[in-house]
């Protein structure tokens, strides 16, 4: 399980936490007002998450294009996905 650090404590121990993430491959959750707000993870894991998200976006774009028979620019598709994400977050 990942350790959770309140924001003030994490700020005071940031150098040590970054070293533990980089060398020990540990994960830390940073909380703000008692709620998880951010995480410290190794950079290669962040790169992998971004790659997976990009692959999922590409697959979704291909699925929608095949279903609708039309094409969109990358920018238009990303704007549509972001609007859907905002709408889902609001509900």
PDB file of N, CA, C and O in Angstrom:
ATOM      1  N   UNK A   1       0.843  -1.175   0.000  1.00  0.00           N
ATOM      2  CA  UNK A   1       0.000   0.000   0.000  1.00  0.00           C
ATOM      3  C   UNK A   1       0.893   1.245   0.000  1.00  0.00           C
ATOM      4  O   UNK A   1       1.939   1.271   0.649  1.00  0.00           O
ATOM      5  N   UNK A   2       0.472   2.258  -0.724  1.00  0.00           N
ATOM      6  CA  UNK A   2       1.223   3.503  -0.807  1.00  0.00           C
ATOM      7  C   UNK A   2       1.090   4.280   0.495  1.00  0.00           C
ATOM      8  O   UNK A   2       0.029   4.305   1.118  1.00  0.00           O
ATOM      9  N   UNK A   3       2.189   4.915   0.893  1.00  0.00           N
ATOM     10  CA  UNK A   3       2.148   5.776   2.072  1.00  0.00           C
ATOM     11  C   UNK A   3       1.472   7.096   1.695  1.00  0.00           C
ATOM     12  O   UNK A   3       1.633   7.591   0.580  1.00  0.00           O
ATOM     13  N   UNK A   4       0.729   7.647   2.625  1.00  0.00           N
ATOM     14  CA  UNK A   4       0.082   8.936   2.413  1.00  0.00           C
ATOM     15  C   UNK A   4       0.741   9.974   3.312  1.00  0.00           C
ATOM     16  O   UNK A   4       0.950   9.750   4.504  1.00  0.00           O
ATOM     17  N   UNK A   5       1.060  11.111   2.708  1.00  0.00           N
ATOM     18  CA  UNK A   5       1.675  12.223   3.427  1.00  0.00           C
ATOM     19  C   UNK A   5       0.786  13.447   3.296  1.00  0.00           C
ATOM     20  O   UNK A   5       0.372  13.794   2.190  1.00  0.00           O
ATOM     21  N   UNK A   6       0.487  14.106   4.409  1.00  0.00           N
ATOM     22  CA  UNK A   6      -0.201  15.393   4.304  1.00  0.00           C
ATOM     23  C   UNK A   6       0.695  16.379   3.543  1.00  0.00           C
ATOM     24  O   UNK A   6       1.920  16.275   3.600  1.00  0.00           O
ATOM     25  N   UNK A   7       0.097  17.311   2.848  1.00  0.00           N
ATOM     26  CA  UNK A   7       0.828  18.240   1.996  1.00  0.00           C
ATOM     27  C   UNK A   7       1.964  18.952   2.730  1.00  0.00           C
ATOM     28  O   UNK A   7       3.070  19.040   2.197  1.00  0.00           O
ATOM     29  N   UNK A   8       1.723  19.453   3.916  1.00  0.00           N
ATOM     30  CA  UNK A   8       2.759  20.196   4.651  1.00  0.00           C
ATOM     31  C   UNK A   8       3.945  19.289   4.963  1.00  0.00           C
ATOM     32  O   UNK A   8       5.095  19.697   4.799  1.00  0.00           O
ATOM     33  N   UNK A   9       3.680  18.083   5.404  1.00  0.00           N
ATOM     34  CA  UNK A   9       4.767  17.143   5.706  1.00  0.00           C
ATOM     35  C   UNK A   9       5.515  16.768   4.426  1.00  0.00           C
ATOM     36  O   UNK A   9       6.744  16.708   4.422  1.00  0.00           O
ATOM     37  N   UNK A  10       4.785  16.518   3.347  1.00  0.00           N
ATOM     38  CA  UNK A  10       5.424  16.169   2.080  1.00  0.00           C
ATOM     39  C   UNK A  10       6.323  17.303   1.598  1.00  0.00           C
ATOM     40  O   UNK A  10       7.421  17.059   1.098  1.00  0.00           O
ATOM     41  N   UNK A  11       5.862  18.530   1.746  1.00  0.00           N
ATOM     42  CA  UNK A  11       6.660  19.683   1.333  1.00  0.00           C
ATOM     43  C   UNK A  11       7.962  19.733   2.133  1.00  0.00           C
ATOM     44  O   UNK A  11       9.026  20.012   1.579  1.00  0.00           O
ATOM     45  N   UNK A  12       7.874  19.465   3.427  1.00  0.00           N
ATOM     46  CA  UNK A  12       9.055  19.505   4.283  1.00  0.00           C
ATOM     47  C   UNK A  12      10.024  18.357   4.007  1.00  0.00           C
ATOM     48  O   UNK A  12      11.221  18.476   4.269  1.00  0.00           O
ATOM     49  N   UNK A  13       9.512  17.251   3.480  1.00  0.00           N
ATOM     50  CA  UNK A  13      10.339  16.068   3.236  1.00  0.00           C
ATOM     51  C   UNK A  13      10.474  15.748   1.744  1.00  0.00           C
ATOM     52  O   UNK A  13      10.813  14.623   1.376  1.00  0.00           O
ATOM     53  N   UNK A  14      10.210  16.739   0.891  1.00  0.00           N
ATOM     54  CA  UNK A  14      10.154  16.486  -0.542  1.00  0.00           C
ATOM     55  C   UNK A  14      11.433  15.856  -1.093  1.00  0.00           C
ATOM     56  O   UNK A  14      11.360  14.893  -1.855  1.00  0.00           O
ATOM     57  N   UNK A  15      12.575  16.370  -0.729  1.00  0.00           N
ATOM     58  CA  UNK A  15      13.833  15.815  -1.233  1.00  0.00           C
ATOM     59  C   UNK A  15      13.979  14.346  -0.907  1.00  0.00           C
ATOM     60  O   UNK A  15      14.377  13.552  -1.760  1.00  0.00           O
ATOM     61  N   UNK A  16      13.661  13.981   0.318  1.00  0.00           N
ATOM     62  CA  UNK A  16      13.747  12.585   0.735  1.00  0.00           C
ATOM     63  C   UNK A  16      12.725  11.726  -0.015  1.00  0.00           C
ATOM     64  O   UNK A  16      13.040  10.615  -0.443  1.00  0.00           O
ATOM     65  N   UNK A  17      11.513  12.236  -0.171  1.00  0.00           N
ATOM     66  CA  UNK A  17      10.483  11.469  -0.885  1.00  0.00           C
ATOM     67  C   UNK A  17      10.877  11.244  -2.340  1.00  0.00           C
ATOM     68  O   UNK A  17      10.729  10.138  -2.860  1.00  0.00           O
ATOM     69  N   UNK A  18      11.378  12.287  -3.000  1.00  0.00           N
ATOM     70  CA  UNK A  18      11.797  12.149  -4.397  1.00  0.00           C
ATOM     71  C   UNK A  18      12.912  11.116  -4.509  1.00  0.00           C
ATOM     72  O   UNK A  18      12.905  10.308  -5.437  1.00  0.00           O
ATOM     73  N   UNK A  19      13.858  11.126  -3.597  1.00  0.00           N
ATOM     74  CA  UNK A  19      14.939  10.145  -3.608  1.00  0.00           C
ATOM     75  C   UNK A  19      14.396   8.726  -3.431  1.00  0.00           C
ATOM     76  O   UNK A  19      14.844   7.797  -4.103  1.00  0.00           O
ATOM     77  N   UNK A  20      13.444   8.567  -2.536  1.00  0.00           N
ATOM     78  CA  UNK A  20      12.848   7.238  -2.322  1.00  0.00           C
ATOM     79  C   UNK A  20      12.073   6.775  -3.554  1.00  0.00           C
ATOM     80  O   UNK A  20      12.064   5.587  -3.873  1.00  0.00           O
ATOM     81  N   UNK A  21      11.429   7.706  -4.240  1.00  0.00           N
ATOM     82  CA  UNK A  21      10.706   7.356  -5.467  1.00  0.00           C
ATOM     83  C   UNK A  21      11.704   6.965  -6.555  1.00  0.00           C
ATOM     84  O   UNK A  21      11.544   5.941  -7.220  1.00  0.00           O
ATOM     85  N   UNK A  22      12.733   7.790  -6.726  1.00  0.00           N
ATOM     86  CA  UNK A  22      13.703   7.558  -7.796  1.00  0.00           C
ATOM     87  C   UNK A  22      14.502   6.274  -7.571  1.00  0.00           C
ATOM     88  O   UNK A  22      14.650   5.461  -8.483  1.00  0.00           O
ATOM     89  N   UNK A  23      15.014   6.099  -6.359  1.00  0.00           N
ATOM     90  CA  UNK A  23      15.912   4.972  -6.116  1.00  0.00           C
ATOM     91  C   UNK A  23      15.205   3.740  -5.559  1.00  0.00           C
ATOM     92  O   UNK A  23      15.601   2.613  -5.855  1.00  0.00           O
ATOM     93  N   UNK A  24      14.188   3.939  -4.774  1.00  0.00           N
ATOM     94  CA  UNK A  24      13.492   2.817  -4.165  1.00  0.00           C
ATOM     95  C   UNK A  24      12.223   2.410  -4.882  1.00  0.00           C
ATOM     96  O   UNK A  24      11.577   1.424  -4.527  1.00  0.00           O
ATOM     97  N   UNK A  25      11.865   3.207  -5.927  1.00  0.00           N
ATOM     98  CA  UNK A  25      10.672   2.930  -6.721  1.00  0.00           C
ATOM     99  C   UNK A  25       9.413   2.858  -5.850  1.00  0.00           C
ATOM    100  O   UNK A  25       8.496   2.084  -6.123  1.00  0.00           O
ATOM    101  N   UNK A  26       9.390   3.682  -4.795  1.00  0.00           N
ATOM    102  CA  UNK A  26       8.223   3.754  -3.926  1.00  0.00           C
ATOM    103  C   UNK A  26       7.195   4.713  -4.516  1.00  0.00           C
ATOM    104  O   UNK A  26       7.502   5.506  -5.407  1.00  0.00           O
ATOM    105  N   UNK A  27       5.975   4.626  -4.005  1.00  0.00           N
ATOM    106  CA  UNK A  27       4.876   5.511  -4.398  1.00  0.00           C
ATOM    107  C   UNK A  27       4.372   6.215  -3.151  1.00  0.00           C
ATOM    108  O   UNK A  27       4.304   5.621  -2.075  1.00  0.00           O
ATOM    109  N   UNK A  28       4.018   7.487  -3.305  1.00  0.00           N
ATOM    110  CA  UNK A  28       3.478   8.251  -2.193  1.00  0.00           C
ATOM    111  C   UNK A  28       2.253   9.020  -2.652  1.00  0.00           C
ATOM    112  O   UNK A  28       2.231   9.581  -3.748  1.00  0.00           O
ATOM    113  N   UNK A  29       1.236   9.041  -1.808  1.00  0.00           N
ATOM    114  CA  UNK A  29       0.043   9.830  -2.052  1.00  0.00           C
ATOM    115  C   UNK A  29       0.154  11.078  -1.182  1.00  0.00           C
ATOM    116  O   UNK A  29       0.474  10.993   0.004  1.00  0.00           O
ATOM    117  N   UNK A  30      -0.111  12.230  -1.778  1.00  0.00           N
ATOM    118  CA  UNK A  30      -0.099  13.490  -1.056  1.00  0.00           C
ATOM    119  C   UNK A  30      -1.549  13.890  -0.802  1.00  0.00           C
ATOM    120  O   UNK A  30      -2.355  13.979  -1.729  1.00  0.00           O
ATOM    121  N   UNK A  31      -1.864  14.128   0.463  1.00  0.00           N
ATOM    122  CA  UNK A  31      -3.244  14.499   0.788  1.00  0.00           C
ATOM    123  C   UNK A  31      -3.322  15.978   1.119  1.00  0.00           C
ATOM    124  O   UNK A  31      -2.365  16.586   1.599  1.00  0.00           O
ATOM    125  N   UNK A  32      -4.490  16.534   0.847  1.00  0.00           N
ATOM    126  CA  UNK A  32      -4.771  17.922   1.166  1.00  0.00           C
ATOM    127  C   UNK A  32      -6.141  17.945   1.826  1.00  0.00           C
ATOM    128  O   UNK A  32      -7.116  17.454   1.257  1.00  0.00           O
ATOM    129  N   UNK A  33      -6.216  18.505   3.006  1.00  0.00           N
ATOM    130  CA  UNK A  33      -7.458  18.527   3.784  1.00  0.00           C
ATOM    131  C   UNK A  33      -8.013  17.118   3.988  1.00  0.00           C
ATOM    132  O   UNK A  33      -9.226  16.906   3.978  1.00  0.00           O
ATOM    133  N   UNK A  34      -7.094  16.153   4.175  1.00  0.00           N
ATOM    134  CA  UNK A  34      -7.486  14.784   4.462  1.00  0.00           C
ATOM    135  C   UNK A  34      -7.903  13.954   3.260  1.00  0.00           C
ATOM    136  O   UNK A  34      -8.274  12.790   3.411  1.00  0.00           O
ATOM    137  N   UNK A  35      -7.845  14.538   2.063  1.00  0.00           N
ATOM    138  CA  UNK A  35      -8.253  13.825   0.854  1.00  0.00           C
ATOM    139  C   UNK A  35      -7.055  13.649  -0.080  1.00  0.00           C
ATOM    140  O   UNK A  35      -6.241  14.562  -0.211  1.00  0.00           O
ATOM    141  N   UNK A  36      -6.936  12.486  -0.731  1.00  0.00           N
ATOM    142  CA  UNK A  36      -5.850  12.304  -1.699  1.00  0.00           C
ATOM    143  C   UNK A  36      -5.923  13.384  -2.775  1.00  0.00           C
ATOM    144  O   UNK A  36      -6.991  13.649  -3.326  1.00  0.00           O
ATOM    145  N   UNK A  37      -4.769  14.013  -3.073  1.00  0.00           N
ATOM    146  CA  UNK A  37      -4.750  15.110  -4.039  1.00  0.00           C
ATOM    147  C   UNK A  37      -3.755  14.891  -5.164  1.00  0.00           C
ATOM    148  O   UNK A  37      -3.965  15.383  -6.273  1.00  0.00           O
ATOM    149  N   UNK A  38      -2.676  14.163  -4.904  1.00  0.00           N
ATOM    150  CA  UNK A  38      -1.630  13.966  -5.910  1.00  0.00           C
ATOM    151  C   UNK A  38      -0.824  12.739  -5.518  1.00  0.00           C
ATOM    152  O   UNK A  38      -1.000  12.169  -4.442  1.00  0.00           O
ATOM    153  N   UNK A  39       0.072  12.348  -6.430  1.00  0.00           N
ATOM    154  CA  UNK A  39       0.918  11.192  -6.145  1.00  0.00           C
ATOM    155  C   UNK A  39       2.323  11.436  -6.667  1.00  0.00           C
ATOM    156  O   UNK A  39       2.526  12.139  -7.657  1.00  0.00           O
ATOM    157  N   UNK A  40       3.281  10.844  -5.984  1.00  0.00           N
ATOM    158  CA  UNK A  40       4.662  10.821  -6.459  1.00  0.00           C
ATOM    159  C   UNK A  40       4.942   9.400  -6.913  1.00  0.00           C
ATOM    160  O   UNK A  40       4.848   8.455  -6.129  1.00  0.00           O
ATOM    161  N   UNK A  41       5.290   9.255  -8.203  1.00  0.00           N
ATOM    162  CA  UNK A  41       5.602   7.942  -8.763  1.00  0.00           C
ATOM    163  C   UNK A  41       6.853   8.073  -9.622  1.00  0.00           C
ATOM    164  O   UNK A  41       7.183   9.176 -10.060  1.00  0.00           O
ATOM    165  N   UNK A  42       7.556   6.970  -9.871  1.00  0.00           N
ATOM    166  CA  UNK A  42       8.724   7.038 -10.750  1.00  0.00           C
ATOM    167  C   UNK A  42       8.331   7.549 -12.133  1.00  0.00           C
ATOM    168  O   UNK A  42       7.244   7.255 -12.632  1.00  0.00           O
ATOM    169  N   UNK A  43       9.230   8.316 -12.743  1.00  0.00           N
ATOM    170  CA  UNK A  43       8.929   8.961 -14.027  1.00  0.00           C
ATOM    171  C   UNK A  43       8.644   7.937 -15.125  1.00  0.00           C
ATOM    172  O   UNK A  43       7.826   8.202 -16.006  1.00  0.00           O
ATOM    173  N   UNK A  44       9.296   6.780 -15.095  1.00  0.00           N
ATOM    174  CA  UNK A  44       9.031   5.790 -16.135  1.00  0.00           C
ATOM    175  C   UNK A  44       7.611   5.237 -16.017  1.00  0.00           C
ATOM    176  O   UNK A  44       7.012   4.856 -17.024  1.00  0.00           O
ATOM    177  N   UNK A  45       7.072   5.188 -14.810  1.00  0.00           N
ATOM    178  CA  UNK A  45       5.684   4.758 -14.645  1.00  0.00           C
ATOM    179  C   UNK A  45       4.727   5.819 -15.181  1.00  0.00           C
ATOM    180  O   UNK A  45       3.699   5.485 -15.771  1.00  0.00           O
ATOM    181  N   UNK A  46       5.056   7.089 -14.982  1.00  0.00           N
ATOM    182  CA  UNK A  46       4.248   8.160 -15.559  1.00  0.00           C
ATOM    183  C   UNK A  46       4.278   8.084 -17.084  1.00  0.00           C
ATOM    184  O   UNK A  46       3.244   8.236 -17.734  1.00  0.00           O
ATOM    185  N   UNK A  47       5.453   7.851 -17.654  1.00  0.00           N
ATOM    186  CA  UNK A  47       5.562   7.704 -19.109  1.00  0.00           C
ATOM    187  C   UNK A  47       4.698   6.551 -19.614  1.00  0.00           C
ATOM    188  O   UNK A  47       4.046   6.667 -20.652  1.00  0.00           O
ATOM    189  N   UNK A  48       4.694   5.442 -18.879  1.00  0.00           N
ATOM    190  CA  UNK A  48       3.879   4.288 -19.263  1.00  0.00           C
ATOM    191  C   UNK A  48       2.385   4.620 -19.181  1.00  0.00           C
ATOM    192  O   UNK A  48       1.616   4.231 -20.061  1.00  0.00           O
ATOM    193  N   UNK A  49       1.975   5.329 -18.139  1.00  0.00           N
ATOM    194  CA  UNK A  49       0.570   5.741 -18.033  1.00  0.00           C
ATOM    195  C   UNK A  49       0.169   6.630 -19.205  1.00  0.00           C
ATOM    196  O   UNK A  49      -0.918   6.477 -19.763  1.00  0.00           O
ATOM    197  N   UNK A  50       1.042   7.552 -19.574  1.00  0.00           N
ATOM    198  CA  UNK A  50       0.755   8.428 -20.711  1.00  0.00           C
ATOM    199  C   UNK A  50       0.661   7.630 -22.005  1.00  0.00           C
ATOM    200  O   UNK A  50      -0.218   7.883 -22.829  1.00  0.00           O
ATOM    201  N   UNK A  51       1.566   6.666 -22.187  1.00  0.00           N
ATOM    202  CA  UNK A  51       1.537   5.839 -23.395  1.00  0.00           C
ATOM    203  C   UNK A  51       0.230   5.057 -23.467  1.00  0.00           C
ATOM    204  O   UNK A  51      -0.407   4.999 -24.519  1.00  0.00           O
ATOM    205  N   UNK A  52      -0.166   4.460 -22.357  1.00  0.00           N
ATOM    206  CA  UNK A  52      -1.414   3.694 -22.330  1.00  0.00           C
ATOM    207  C   UNK A  52      -2.626   4.580 -22.608  1.00  0.00           C
ATOM    208  O   UNK A  52      -3.548   4.175 -23.316  1.00  0.00           O
ATOM    209  N   UNK A  53      -2.621   5.795 -22.047  1.00  0.00           N
ATOM    210  CA  UNK A  53      -3.726   6.731 -22.299  1.00  0.00           C
ATOM    211  C   UNK A  53      -3.781   7.102 -23.776  1.00  0.00           C
ATOM    212  O   UNK A  53      -4.858   7.155 -24.370  1.00  0.00           O
ATOM    213  N   UNK A  54      -2.611   7.360 -24.369  1.00  0.00           N
ATOM    214  CA  UNK A  54      -2.571   7.697 -25.790  1.00  0.00           C
ATOM    215  C   UNK A  54      -3.072   6.544 -26.646  1.00  0.00           C
ATOM    216  O   UNK A  54      -3.819   6.761 -27.601  1.00  0.00           O
ATOM    217  N   UNK A  55      -2.668   5.318 -26.316  1.00  0.00           N
ATOM    218  CA  UNK A  55      -3.146   4.149 -27.060  1.00  0.00           C
ATOM    219  C   UNK A  55      -4.659   4.009 -26.942  1.00  0.00           C
ATOM    220  O   UNK A  55      -5.334   3.698 -27.924  1.00  0.00           O
ATOM    221  N   UNK A  56      -5.192   4.236 -25.747  1.00  0.00           N
ATOM    222  CA  UNK A  56      -6.641   4.152 -25.553  1.00  0.00           C
ATOM    223  C   UNK A  56      -7.359   5.227 -26.359  1.00  0.00           C
ATOM    224  O   UNK A  56      -8.410   4.967 -26.946  1.00  0.00           O
ATOM    225  N   UNK A  57      -6.795   6.440 -26.390  1.00  0.00           N
ATOM    226  CA  UNK A  57      -7.400   7.521 -27.180  1.00  0.00           C
ATOM    227  C   UNK A  57      -7.390   7.185 -28.665  1.00  0.00           C
ATOM    228  O   UNK A  57      -8.370   7.440 -29.365  1.00  0.00           O
ATOM    229  N   UNK A  58      -6.299   6.619 -29.146  1.00  0.00           N
ATOM    230  CA  UNK A  58      -6.200   6.243 -30.569  1.00  0.00           C
ATOM    231  C   UNK A  58      -7.215   5.163 -30.897  1.00  0.00           C
ATOM    232  O   UNK A  58      -7.901   5.238 -31.917  1.00  0.00           O
ATOM    233  N   UNK A  59      -7.314   4.150 -30.028  1.00  0.00           N
ATOM    234  CA  UNK A  59      -8.281   3.068 -30.257  1.00  0.00           C
ATOM    235  C   UNK A  59      -9.706   3.605 -30.268  1.00  0.00           C
ATOM    236  O   UNK A  59     -10.520   3.183 -31.090  1.00  0.00           O
ATOM    237  N   UNK A  60     -10.016   4.534 -29.360  1.00  0.00           N
ATOM    238  CA  UNK A  60     -11.357   5.123 -29.316  1.00  0.00           C
ATOM    239  C   UNK A  60     -11.623   5.939 -30.570  1.00  0.00           C
ATOM    240  O   UNK A  60     -12.727   5.888 -31.113  1.00  0.00           O
ATOM    241  N   UNK A  61     -10.645   6.684 -31.035  1.00  0.00           N
ATOM    242  CA  UNK A  61     -10.807   7.476 -32.261  1.00  0.00           C
ATOM    243  C   UNK A  61     -11.065   6.563 -33.448  1.00  0.00           C
ATOM    244  O   UNK A  61     -11.923   6.851 -34.283  1.00  0.00           O
ATOM    245  N   UNK A  62     -10.330   5.471 -33.525  1.00  0.00           N
ATOM    246  CA  UNK A  62     -10.522   4.524 -34.628  1.00  0.00           C
ATOM    247  C   UNK A  62     -11.898   3.866 -34.555  1.00  0.00           C
ATOM    248  O   UNK A  62     -12.550   3.672 -35.580  1.00  0.00           O
ATOM    249  N   UNK A  63     -12.337   3.525 -33.347  1.00  0.00           N
ATOM    250  CA  UNK A  63     -13.655   2.909 -33.178  1.00  0.00           C
ATOM    251  C   UNK A  63     -14.757   3.863 -33.613  1.00  0.00           C
ATOM    252  O   UNK A  63     -15.684   3.471 -34.321  1.00  0.00           O
ATOM    253  N   UNK A  64     -14.651   5.132 -33.184  1.00  0.00           N
ATOM    254  CA  UNK A  64     -15.670   6.114 -33.541  1.00  0.00           C
ATOM    255  C   UNK A  64     -15.664   6.408 -35.035  1.00  0.00           C
ATOM    256  O   UNK A  64     -16.724   6.558 -35.642  1.00  0.00           O
ATOM    257  N   UNK A  65     -14.488   6.490 -35.625  1.00  0.00           N
ATOM    258  CA  UNK A  65     -14.411   6.762 -37.060  1.00  0.00           C
ATOM    259  C   UNK A  65     -15.024   5.616 -37.848  1.00  0.00           C
ATOM    260  O   UNK A  65     -15.734   5.844 -38.827  1.00  0.00           O
ATOM    261  N   UNK A  66     -14.756   4.387 -37.427  1.00  0.00           N
ATOM    262  CA  UNK A  66     -15.319   3.228 -38.121  1.00  0.00           C
ATOM    263  C   UNK A  66     -16.840   3.194 -37.975  1.00  0.00           C
ATOM    264  O   UNK A  66     -17.549   2.855 -38.923  1.00  0.00           O
ATOM    265  N   UNK A  67     -17.338   3.543 -36.794  1.00  0.00           N
ATOM    266  CA  UNK A  67     -18.778   3.516 -36.550  1.00  0.00           C
ATOM    267  C   UNK A  67     -19.500   4.634 -37.294  1.00  0.00           C
ATOM    268  O   UNK A  67     -20.608   4.440 -37.793  1.00  0.00           O
ATOM    269  N   UNK A  68     -18.873   5.794 -37.365  1.00  0.00           N
ATOM    270  CA  UNK A  68     -19.535   6.950 -37.979  1.00  0.00           C
ATOM    271  C   UNK A  68     -19.209   7.094 -39.457  1.00  0.00           C
ATOM    272  O   UNK A  68     -19.932   7.760 -40.199  1.00  0.00           O
ATOM    273  N   UNK A  69     -18.131   6.475 -39.875  1.00  0.00           N
ATOM    274  CA  UNK A  69     -17.741   6.584 -41.276  1.00  0.00           C
ATOM    275  C   UNK A  69     -17.140   7.931 -41.629  1.00  0.00           C
ATOM    276  O   UNK A  69     -16.984   8.249 -42.808  1.00  0.00           O
ATOM    277  N   UNK A  70     -16.800   8.731 -40.618  1.00  0.00           N
ATOM    278  CA  UNK A  70     -16.193  10.030 -40.903  1.00  0.00           C
ATOM    279  C   UNK A  70     -14.844  10.136 -40.207  1.00  0.00           C
ATOM    280  O   UNK A  70     -14.470   9.276 -39.409  1.00  0.00           O
ATOM    281  N   UNK A  71     -14.138  11.177 -40.514  1.00  0.00           N
ATOM    282  CA  UNK A  71     -12.851  11.411 -39.868  1.00  0.00           C
ATOM    283  C   UNK A  71     -12.840  12.802 -39.256  1.00  0.00           C
ATOM    284  O   UNK A  71     -13.541  13.708 -39.706  1.00  0.00           O
ATOM    285  N   UNK A  72     -12.027  12.947 -38.219  1.00  0.00           N
ATOM    286  CA  UNK A  72     -11.868  14.226 -37.539  1.00  0.00           C
ATOM    287  C   UNK A  72     -10.382  14.486 -37.395  1.00  0.00           C
ATOM    288  O   UNK A  72      -9.563  13.568 -37.447  1.00  0.00           O
ATOM    289  N   UNK A  73     -10.055  15.744 -37.214  1.00  0.00           N
ATOM    290  CA  UNK A  73      -8.666  16.050 -36.906  1.00  0.00           C
ATOM    291  C   UNK A  73      -8.374  15.590 -35.486  1.00  0.00           C
ATOM    292  O   UNK A  73      -9.283  15.412 -34.674  1.00  0.00           O
ATOM    293  N   UNK A  74      -7.114  15.404 -35.207  1.00  0.00           N
ATOM    294  CA  UNK A  74      -6.707  15.001 -33.858  1.00  0.00           C
ATOM    295  C   UNK A  74      -7.179  16.022 -32.833  1.00  0.00           C
ATOM    296  O   UNK A  74      -7.672  15.661 -31.764  1.00  0.00           O
ATOM    297  N   UNK A  75      -7.024  17.299 -33.167  1.00  0.00           N
ATOM    298  CA  UNK A  75      -7.420  18.357 -32.248  1.00  0.00           C
ATOM    299  C   UNK A  75      -8.922  18.328 -31.964  1.00  0.00           C
ATOM    300  O   UNK A  75      -9.346  18.515 -30.824  1.00  0.00           O
ATOM    301  N   UNK A  76      -9.716  18.094 -32.996  1.00  0.00           N
ATOM    302  CA  UNK A  76     -11.170  18.035 -32.816  1.00  0.00           C
ATOM    303  C   UNK A  76     -11.563  16.831 -31.959  1.00  0.00           C
ATOM    304  O   UNK A  76     -12.439  16.932 -31.101  1.00  0.00           O
ATOM    305  N   UNK A  77     -10.913  15.702 -32.197  1.00  0.00           N
ATOM    306  CA  UNK A  77     -11.225  14.506 -31.412  1.00  0.00           C
ATOM    307  C   UNK A  77     -10.847  14.706 -29.951  1.00  0.00           C
ATOM    308  O   UNK A  77     -11.619  14.355 -29.059  1.00  0.00           O
ATOM    309  N   UNK A  78      -9.655  15.272 -29.694  1.00  0.00           N
ATOM    310  CA  UNK A  78      -9.222  15.490 -28.315  1.00  0.00           C
ATOM    311  C   UNK A  78     -10.145  16.489 -27.613  1.00  0.00           C
ATOM    312  O   UNK A  78     -10.442  16.326 -26.430  1.00  0.00           O
ATOM    313  N   UNK A  79     -10.594  17.507 -28.321  1.00  0.00           N
ATOM    314  CA  UNK A  79     -11.532  18.468 -27.740  1.00  0.00           C
ATOM    315  C   UNK A  79     -12.839  17.770 -27.367  1.00  0.00           C
ATOM    316  O   UNK A  79     -13.423  18.058 -26.322  1.00  0.00           O
ATOM    317  N   UNK A  80     -13.292  16.864 -28.214  1.00  0.00           N
ATOM    318  CA  UNK A  80     -14.526  16.113 -27.931  1.00  0.00           C
ATOM    319  C   UNK A  80     -14.347  15.237 -26.690  1.00  0.00           C
ATOM    320  O   UNK A  80     -15.227  15.192 -25.831  1.00  0.00           O
ATOM    321  N   UNK A  81     -13.214  14.543 -26.595  1.00  0.00           N
ATOM    322  CA  UNK A  81     -12.959  13.708 -25.419  1.00  0.00           C
ATOM    323  C   UNK A  81     -12.882  14.542 -24.143  1.00  0.00           C
ATOM    324  O   UNK A  81     -13.433  14.156 -23.112  1.00  0.00           O
ATOM    325  N   UNK A  82     -12.201  15.682 -24.211  1.00  0.00           N
ATOM    326  CA  UNK A  82     -12.099  16.542 -23.032  1.00  0.00           C
ATOM    327  C   UNK A  82     -13.460  17.069 -22.609  1.00  0.00           C
ATOM    328  O   UNK A  82     -13.734  17.168 -21.413  1.00  0.00           O
ATOM    329  N   UNK A  83     -14.319  17.410 -23.563  1.00  0.00           N
ATOM    330  CA  UNK A  83     -15.667  17.874 -23.233  1.00  0.00           C
ATOM    331  C   UNK A  83     -16.461  16.757 -22.559  1.00  0.00           C
ATOM    332  O   UNK A  83     -17.192  17.004 -21.600  1.00  0.00           O
ATOM    333  N   UNK A  84     -16.319  15.540 -23.055  1.00  0.00           N
ATOM    334  CA  UNK A  84     -17.001  14.403 -22.434  1.00  0.00           C
ATOM    335  C   UNK A  84     -16.491  14.166 -21.020  1.00  0.00           C
ATOM    336  O   UNK A  84     -17.277  13.871 -20.120  1.00  0.00           O
ATOM    337  N   UNK A  85     -15.177  14.294 -20.816  1.00  0.00           N
ATOM    338  CA  UNK A  85     -14.594  14.118 -19.484  1.00  0.00           C
ATOM    339  C   UNK A  85     -15.126  15.180 -18.526  1.00  0.00           C
ATOM    340  O   UNK A  85     -15.458  14.870 -17.382  1.00  0.00           O
ATOM    341  N   UNK A  86     -15.210  16.440 -18.988  1.00  0.00           N
ATOM    342  CA  UNK A  86     -15.736  17.511 -18.134  1.00  0.00           C
ATOM    343  C   UNK A  86     -17.192  17.247 -17.777  1.00  0.00           C
ATOM    344  O   UNK A  86     -17.611  17.447 -16.637  1.00  0.00           O
ATOM    345  N   UNK A  87     -17.958  16.794 -18.769  1.00  0.00           N
ATOM    346  CA  UNK A  87     -19.377  16.516 -18.529  1.00  0.00           C
ATOM    347  C   UNK A  87     -19.528  15.372 -17.524  1.00  0.00           C
ATOM    348  O   UNK A  87     -20.379  15.440 -16.637  1.00  0.00           O
ATOM    349  N   UNK A  88     -18.715  14.326 -17.654  1.00  0.00           N
ATOM    350  CA  UNK A  88     -18.782  13.204 -16.725  1.00  0.00           C
ATOM    351  C   UNK A  88     -18.370  13.626 -15.319  1.00  0.00           C
ATOM    352  O   UNK A  88     -18.951  13.164 -14.336  1.00  0.00           O
ATOM    353  N   UNK A  89     -17.374  14.499 -15.219  1.00  0.00           N
ATOM    354  CA  UNK A  89     -16.922  14.969 -13.905  1.00  0.00           C
ATOM    355  C   UNK A  89     -17.976  15.842 -13.236  1.00  0.00           C
ATOM    356  O   UNK A  89     -18.093  15.846 -12.011  1.00  0.00           O
ATOM    357  N   UNK A  90     -18.729  16.568 -14.020  1.00  0.00           N
ATOM    358  CA  UNK A  90     -19.752  17.466 -13.477  1.00  0.00           C
ATOM    359  C   UNK A  90     -20.980  16.695 -12.975  1.00  0.00           C
ATOM    360  O   UNK A  90     -21.721  17.191 -12.127  1.00  0.00           O
ATOM    361  N   UNK A  91     -21.187  15.505 -13.493  1.00  0.00           N
ATOM    362  CA  UNK A  91     -22.377  14.749 -13.085  1.00  0.00           C
ATOM    363  C   UNK A  91     -22.119  13.785 -11.964  1.00  0.00           C
ATOM    364  O   UNK A  91     -23.035  13.088 -11.526  1.00  0.00           O
TER     365      UNK A  91
END
